[in-house]
């Protein structure tokens, strides 16, 4: 049991680090759009246990755990953002992309023991 918990913790740290790296690289690549910075509200499931949140400006990211099942999470975000424009499953993770208003929204849902980890990244859409 401890081995699985350690694997989950390491995977969670990896995902958080990956999202932070994506956020940093996106910040660098979108510095020309600094005038577009804005605070965004990223909605999460009711039982969300947030472990990383960077939403002071676009790009914005939030990472959390939930006990909700994958279908409920997908339905929640489809209600918020409409139908996903892409949906892929890679290495057990469900990746969905949405476009709403002037933003690209990427959501990654992965299994973590009895929880689901949800990673949400919002960036400005480039026209």
BELZI-V914279 format. One record per residue. N is the residue number from 1. RES is the residue in one letter. SS is DSSP state (h for helix, s for strand, l for the rest). D_LAST is the distance of its C-alpha to the last C-alpha in Angstrom with 2 decimals. Layout:
N/RES/SS/D_LAST  N/RES/SS/D_LAST
//
This chain:
1/X/l/48.47  2/X/h/47.87  3/X/h/46.36  4/X/h/43.74  5/X/h/43.06  6/X/h/42.61  7/X/h/40.24  8/X/h/38.17  9/X/h/38.19  10/X/h/37.18  11/X/h/34.38  12/X/h/33.17  13/X/h/33.30  14/X/h/31.44  15/X/h/28.61  16/X/h/28.52  17/X/h/28.52  18/X/h/25.76  19/X/h/23.52  20/X/h/24.50  21/X/h/23.70  22/X/h/20.25  23/X/h/19.77  24/X/h/21.22  25/X/h/19.18  26/X/h/15.91  27/X/h/17.34  28/X/h/18.10  29/X/h/14.83  30/X/l/12.91  31/X/h/15.72  32/X/h/13.77  33/X/h/12.04  34/X/h/15.63  35/X/h/15.49  36/X/h/13.35  37/X/l/16.28  38/X/l/17.87  39/X/l/20.59  40/X/l/19.82  41/X/l/22.48  42/X/l/22.40  43/X/l/24.99  44/X/l/27.52  45/X/l/30.47  46/X/l/33.64  47/X/l/35.57  48/X/l/32.92  49/X/s/34.44  50/X/s/31.67  51/X/s/32.18  52/X/s/29.01  53/X/s/26.68  54/X/s/24.12  55/X/l/22.22  56/X/l/22.73  57/X/l/19.08  58/X/l/15.74  59/X/l/15.86  60/X/s/18.79  61/X/s/21.26  62/X/s/24.47  63/X/s/27.12  64/X/s/30.07  65/X/s/32.92  66/X/s/33.96  67/X/l/36.85  68/X/l/34.81  69/X/l/34.50  70/X/h/31.36  71/X/h/31.31  72/X/h/31.56  73/X/h/28.70  74/X/h/26.42  75/X/h/27.62  76/X/h/27.03  77/X/h/23.33  78/X/h/22.84  79/X/h/24.45  80/X/h/22.00  81/X/h/18.69  82/X/l/19.69  83/X/l/20.08  84/X/l/18.72  85/X/l/16.30  86/X/s/18.23  87/X/s/21.71  88/X/s/23.73  89/X/s/27.06  90/X/s/27.75  91/X/l/31.04  92/X/l/31.81  93/X/s/28.60  94/X/s/26.37  95/X/s/22.63  96/X/s/20.30  97/X/s/16.54  98/X/s/15.11  99/X/s/12.00  100/X/s/13.15  101/X/l/11.76  102/X/l/8.90  103/X/s/10.50  104/X/s/11.21  105/X/s/15.01  106/X/s/17.32  107/X/s/20.99  108/X/s/23.89  109/X/s/27.36  110/X/s/30.42  111/X/s/34.16  112/X/s/36.22  113/X/l/39.88  114/X/l/40.18  115/X/s/36.77  116/X/s/33.12  117/X/s/30.76  118/X/s/27.33  119/X/s/24.48  120/X/s/21.33  121/X/s/18.29  122/X/s/15.42  123/X/s/12.36  124/X/s/9.24  125/X/l/6.28  126/X/l/3.78  127/X/l/0.00
//
